[in-house]
């Protein structure tokens, strides 16, 4: 065996040429394509095709048979309801992501300093497990105008009544022909000093009288001393019938807690509250005639709270429900970024004498800027698509005042408008608003990976 032959045997077989390598790469790509194909098929059927169809449909009329070009896009910006939807969407985009990002940041920083941080995070993140439909129903009940149903109005009414008080007899009214009603809702009559007066009231169900209300007959028979003016405010109604109007019958009871004023020359000179039998007394009066007045506060209807779902507050109220759902999401994401911050920078700042506010403002927030940006942009994308909360929470009469682009698109297309050409144009507008935020997020993710 020659030396040349021995060297060839030791070198082994020649390296594979470029053709087998290319075949291997093609086979790998084919296998990858086979695995990706079902996802691409679903993506095309559920995303690409509807988008292309909506773009094409936006150039046709409501029936879909006549090409109208850009008419739907022009009409979109002439329709008052659509313009209101654009304004409301702008309010959502400006307010909701900013509030959520700020609230999430504050909570994430504070949670680090409490003992039961995990339990607190779980509690705040729990609303994310509730569907928007269920959350909308919850807040629709919470915002109910009736304080007996709406928990928010129940709280507001309780606070108001604790400081302002409330009328005991909101349904009461003076007996017609015996008492004169003023424009402000008060009732009056006249009486001289040293005299007595009876003020008959109707409209109060006997069952609604206070428990301490007692018969008024005895109080009505008392005589006034000189310089004194006496009277009685009573319910002019005898259970079972048989009573006389304007006269205090034995079974008729007084109305305790009524405010009574003595007025002379347009000025209130004395005031009193009625006792359990409805009696009241003014003393130290000069001779002459006085107007005995029952102020309007005695008959004021009870405070019913705030109209949360009225035209003025419906959008902020729905944004409040959105904050309840998504605060936990923002807090958890920002908290994850906070846990990755370099602790040596924070400790160095503390050693240099910086207080917690300075550390938060000058170190924590700048270092968290990339995370805060991602959270903010993600919430912007989500806010632009909000539909369920607006549709469920806003009552029918104020639906137009709360509408956003997503709900307006549905209402125009399927909710009575039956104009899918205009609805498709709204869908394309919504897509154009979402795409820049999505592109920004994708680029930022790629930069962070590199």
C-alpha positions in Angstrom: 0.0 0.0 0.0 1.4 3.3 -1.0 1.7 6.3 1.2 -0.9 8.2 -0.9 -3.5 5.5 -0.5 -2.9 5.4 3.2 -3.5 9.1 3.5 -6.8 8.9 1.6 -8.1 6.1 3.9 -7.2 8.1 7.0 -8.8 11.3 5.7 -12.2 9.5 5.5 -15.0 10.0 2.9 -15.1 13.3 1.1 -17.4 16.1 2.6 -20.9 16.3 1.3 -21.5 18.7 -1.5 -23.8 21.7 -1.5 -26.8 19.7 -3.0 -27.5 17.5 0.0 -27.2 20.5 2.3 -29.8 22.4 0.2 -32.1 19.4 0.3 -31.9 19.3 4.1 -32.7 22.9 4.4 -35.7 22.5 2.1 -36.9 19.6 4.1 -36.7 21.5 7.3 -38.6 24.5 5.8 -41.3 22.1 4.5 -41.8 20.5 7.9 -41.9 24.0 9.6 -44.5 25.1 7.0 -46.6 22.1 7.6 -46.7 22.9 11.3 -47.5 26.6 10.7 -50.0 26.0 7.9 -53.1 25.4 10.2 -52.3 28.6 12.1 -51.8 30.5 8.9 -55.1 29.1 7.6 -57.0 30.2 10.7 -55.3 33.6 10.6 -56.3 34.1 7.0 -59.9 33.0 7.5 -60.5 34.9 10.7 -58.3 38.0 10.3 -57.0 38.6 6.8 -60.2 37.8 4.8 -62.5 39.8 7.1 -60.2 42.8 6.9 -60.0 42.7 3.1 -63.7 42.1 2.8 -64.5 45.0 5.1 -62.2 47.3 3.2 -64.0 46.3 -0.1 -67.5 46.5 1.5 -66.8 50.0 2.7 -66.9 51.2 -0.9 -70.4 50.0 -1.5 -73.8 51.3 -0.4 -76.1 49.8 2.3 -77.4 47.1 0.1 -73.9 46.1 -1.1 -74.9 46.3 -4.8 -73.9 49.8 -5.8 -70.3 51.1 -5.8 -70.2 54.5 -4.0 -66.5 55.1 -3.7 -65.5 57.2 -0.7 -69.1 58.3 0.1 -69.2 56.2 3.3 -66.0 57.7 4.5 -67.3 61.2 3.9 -70.6 60.4 5.5 -68.8 59.0 8.5 -67.5 62.4 9.4 -70.8 64.2 8.7 -72.9 61.9 11.0 -73.3 63.6 14.4 -73.5 60.2 16.1 -70.2 59.1 14.6 -68.5 62.4 15.5 -69.7 61.9 19.1 -68.3 58.4 19.0 -64.9 59.7 17.8 -65.0 62.3 20.7 -65.8 59.7 23.2 -63.1 57.4 21.9 -60.6 60.3 22.2 -61.6 60.7 25.8 -61.1 57.0 26.4 -57.7 57.0 24.7 -56.5 60.1 26.7 -57.9 59.2 30.1 -58.1 55.4 30.6 -54.5 54.3 29.7 -53.0 57.3 31.5 -55.0 56.6 34.7 -54.4 52.9 34.5 -50.6 53.3 34.0 -50.3 55.8 36.8 -52.5 53.8 39.2 -50.6 50.6 38.3 -47.3 52.3 38.9 -48.3 53.7 42.3 -49.8 50.3 43.4 -46.8 48.4 42.2 -44.5 50.6 44.3 -46.7 50.5 47.3 -47.3 46.7 47.2 -43.5 46.1 47.5 -43.7 47.7 50.9 -46.5 45.7 52.5 -46.4 42.4 54.2 -49.1 40.5 52.2 -48.0 41.6 48.8 -49.0 38.4 47.0 -52.5 38.3 48.5 -53.0 42.0 47.6 -51.8 41.4 44.0 -54.2 38.5 43.7 -57.1 40.6 45.0 -56.4 43.4 42.5 -55.9 41.0 39.6 -59.0 39.0 40.3 -61.4 41.3 38.2 -59.4 40.2 35.1 -61.0 36.8 35.5 -64.5 38.4 35.1 -65.8 38.8 31.6 -66.6 42.3 30.4 -70.2 41.3 30.1 -70.4 40.2 33.7 -68.5 43.3 34.8 -70.9 45.5 32.9 -73.9 43.9 34.6 -72.2 44.4 38.0 -71.5 48.1 37.4 -74.9 48.6 35.8 -76.4 47.6 39.1 -73.8 49.5 41.1 -74.6 52.7 39.2 -78.4 52.3 39.5 -80.2 55.6 40.3 -82.3 54.0 43.0 -80.4 54.1 46.3 -82.1 50.9 47.4 -80.5 49.1 44.4 -77.3 51.1 43.4 -74.6 50.7 46.0 -72.8 53.9 44.9 -76.0 56.0 45.3 -76.7 54.4 48.6 -73.3 55.5 49.9 -73.8 59.0 48.4 -77.3 59.4 49.9 -76.0 58.2 53.3 -73.2 60.7 53.4 -75.5 63.5 52.2 -78.2 62.8 54.8 -75.7 62.6 57.5 -74.6 66.2 56.9 -77.6 67.8 55.3 -80.5 65.9 56.8 -83.6 64.9 54.9 -87.3 65.8 54.9 -89.5 63.7 57.2 -92.7 64.2 55.1 -91.7 64.4 51.4 -95.2 63.5 50.2 -97.0 66.0 52.5 -99.0 69.0 51.2 -101.2 71.6 52.8 -105.0 71.3 52.9 -106.3 73.2 49.8 -108.4 76.2 50.7 -107.0 76.4 54.3 -103.3 77.0 53.6 -101.7 79.1 50.9 -98.9 77.5 48.9 -96.0 79.8 47.7 -94.0 79.3 44.6 -91.1 77.8 46.5 -93.3 75.0 47.8 -93.8 76.4 51.3 -97.3 76.8 53.0 -98.5 79.8 55.0 -101.4 81.3 56.9 -101.9 84.3 59.2 -102.5 84.7 62.9 -102.3 87.5 65.5 -99.9 87.5 68.5 -101.9 86.1 71.4 -103.8 83.8 69.1 -103.8 80.1 68.0 -103.6 78.5 64.6 -104.1 75.1 63.1 -102.2 73.9 60.1 -103.9 70.9 58.4 -101.7 68.6 56.3 -102.7 65.8 54.0 -100.8 63.4 51.7 -99.0 61.5 54.5 -100.1 57.8 54.8 -100.9 57.1 58.5 -98.5 54.2 58.5 -95.6 56.6 57.6 -96.1 58.8 60.7 -93.3 58.6 63.3 -93.8 56.2 66.1 -94.0 59.0 68.7 -96.7 61.0 66.9 -99.6 61.5 69.4 -103.1 62.9 69.1 -103.3 66.7 68.3 -106.7 67.5 69.7 -105.5 68.5 73.2 -102.7 70.7 71.8 -105.3 72.5 69.5 -107.4 73.5 72.5 -104.6 75.3 74.4 -105.0 79.1 74.7 -102.1 81.4 73.9 -100.9 83.9 76.4 -100.3 87.6 75.5 -97.3 88.0 73.3 -97.4 84.3 72.4 -98.6 82.5 69.3 -99.5 78.9 69.5 -100.5 76.3 66.9 -100.5 72.7 65.9 -99.5 70.9 62.7 -101.6 67.8 62.2 -102.6 65.2 59.7 -106.1 66.1 58.6 -107.2 62.6 58.1 -109.3 60.3 60.3 -108.7 56.6 59.7 -112.0 55.0 58.8 -113.6 58.3 57.7 -116.0 60.5 59.4 -113.7 63.4 60.2 -114.2 67.1 59.4 -111.8 68.9 57.1 -109.9 71.7 58.8 -110.9 70.6 62.3 -108.7 68.6 64.7 -110.7 65.5 65.3 -110.0 63.3 68.4 -108.2 60.5 66.4 -106.1 62.8 64.3 -102.4 62.9 65.2 -99.8 65.7 65.1 -96.8 65.8 62.8 -93.7 65.9 65.0 -90.4 67.4 63.7 -92.0 70.0 61.4 -90.2 73.3 61.1 -92.5 76.4 61.6 -91.5 80.0 61.2 -93.2 83.3 62.3 -92.7 86.0 59.6 -93.4 89.7 59.8 -92.6 92.4 57.2 -90.8 89.7 55.1 -88.4 88.8 57.9 -88.4 85.6 60.0 -88.7 86.7 63.6 -89.0 83.3 65.3 -88.8 79.6 64.4 -89.7 76.3 66.2 -90.0 72.6 65.6 -93.3 70.8 66.4 -93.5 68.4 69.3 -94.8 64.8 69.3 -98.5 66.1 69.2 -97.6 68.6 66.4 -97.7 71.7 68.7 -95.5 74.7 68.5 -95.2 78.0 70.4 -93.6 81.4 69.7 -93.1 83.7 72.6 -92.0 87.3 73.1 -93.8 88.5 70.0 -95.0 92.1 69.6 -98.7 92.8 69.0 -99.8 92.5 65.5 -100.4 90.0 62.7 -97.9 87.3 61.7 -97.5 84.9 58.8 -97.1 81.4 60.1 -95.0 79.5 57.6 -94.1 75.9 56.9 -90.8 76.2 54.9 -90.3 74.2 51.8 -87.6 72.1 53.5 -90.5 70.2 55.3 -91.7 68.9 52.0 -88.5 68.5 50.0 -88.3 65.1 48.2 -85.5 62.9 49.5 -82.1 63.2 48.0 -81.7 60.5 45.4 -77.9 60.7 44.8 -76.0 61.2 41.6 -77.2 60.2 38.1 -74.1 58.2 37.3 -75.5 57.0 34.0 -76.9 60.3 32.9 -75.6 62.0 29.7 -73.0 64.0 31.6 -71.4 61.2 33.6 -72.0 58.0 31.7 -68.6 58.0 29.9 -66.6 58.6 33.1 -68.7 56.0 34.9 -67.9 53.4 32.3 -64.2 54.3 32.4 -64.4 53.7 36.1 -65.6 50.2 35.5 -62.8 49.7 33.0 -60.2 50.8 35.6 -61.6 48.3 38.1 -61.0 45.5 35.6 -57.6 46.4 34.2 -55.8 48.0 37.3 -54.5 44.6 38.3 -53.1 43.9 34.8 -51.1 47.2 34.8 -49.9 46.7 38.4 -48.6 43.1 37.7 -46.7 44.1 34.6 -45.2 47.2 36.2 -44.4 45.2 39.3 -42.5 42.7 37.2 -40.4 45.5 35.7 -39.9 47.0 39.2 -38.5 43.7 40.5 -35.9 43.8 37.8 -34.6 47.2 38.6 -31.0 47.3 39.9 -31.2 47.6 43.7 -27.7 49.1 44.0 -28.9 52.3 42.3 -31.8 52.7 44.7 -29.6 51.9 47.7 -26.9 54.4 46.5 -29.6 57.1 46.3 -30.7 56.4 49.8 -27.2 56.6 51.1 -26.8 59.9 49.4 -29.7 61.3 51.4 -32.5 61.1 48.8 -36.0 60.6 50.2 -38.5 58.1 48.8 -40.3 60.7 46.7 -37.0 61.8 45.0 -36.1 58.1 44.4 -39.5 57.4 42.9 -39.4 60.5 40.6 -35.8 60.6 39.6 -34.8 56.9 39.6 -37.7 54.5 39.6 -39.8 56.2 37.0 -37.0 56.8 34.5 -35.7 53.2 34.8 -39.3 51.9 34.3 -40.0 54.1 31.3 -39.7 51.2 28.8 -42.2 49.1 30.8 -44.5 52.0 31.3 -44.5 52.7 27.6 -45.4 49.1 26.7 -48.2 49.0 29.3 -49.6 52.4 28.0 -49.5 51.4 24.3 -51.1 48.0 25.1 -53.9 49.7 27.0 -54.4 52.2 24.1 -54.9 49.3 21.7 -57.3 47.6 24.2 -59.3 50.9 24.8 -59.8 51.5 21.1 -61.6 48.1 20.9 -63.8 48.5 24.0 -67.3 47.5 23.2 -68.9 45.2 25.9 -68.8 47.7 28.8 -70.2 50.6 26.8 -73.0 48.4 25.3 -74.0 46.8 28.7 -73.6 49.7 31.1 -75.1 52.6 29.2 -78.9 52.6 29.3 -80.8 52.9 26.0 -81.7 56.6 26.3 -78.0 57.6 26.8 -76.5 54.9 24.5 -75.7 57.6 22.0 -74.0 59.8 24.6 -71.7 57.0 25.6 -71.0 55.4 22.2 -67.5 54.8 21.0 -66.3 53.7 17.6 -66.7 49.9 18.3 -70.3 50.3 19.5 -71.1 52.8 16.7 -69.8 50.3 14.1 -72.1 47.6 15.5 -75.1 49.9 15.9 -74.7 51.2 12.3 -74.2 47.7 10.8 -76.5 45.5 12.9 -78.2 47.4 15.7 -80.9 49.1 13.6 -78.9 51.1 11.1 -78.6 48.1 8.6 -75.9 50.1 6.7 -73.0 47.7 6.5 -71.2 49.9 4.0 -70.9 52.7 6.6 -70.2 50.2 9.3 -67.4 48.7 7.3 -65.9 52.2 6.9 -66.0 52.6 10.7 -64.3 49.3 11.0 -61.5 50.4 8.6 -61.1 53.7 10.6 -60.8 51.7 13.8 -58.2 49.4 12.2 -56.2 52.4 11.0 -56.2 53.8 14.6 -55.1 50.5 16.1 -52.3 49.6 13.6 -49.8 52.4 14.5 -50.0 51.4 18.2 -49.5 47.7 17.3 -46.5 48.5 15.0 -45.0 50.6 17.8 -45.4 47.7 20.3 -43.9 45.1 17.9 -40.9 47.2 17.1 -40.3 47.8 20.8 -40.5 44.1 21.5 -37.9 43.4 18.8 -35.6 46.0 20.1 -35.8 44.6 23.6 -35.1 41.1 22.3 -31.9 42.3 20.6 
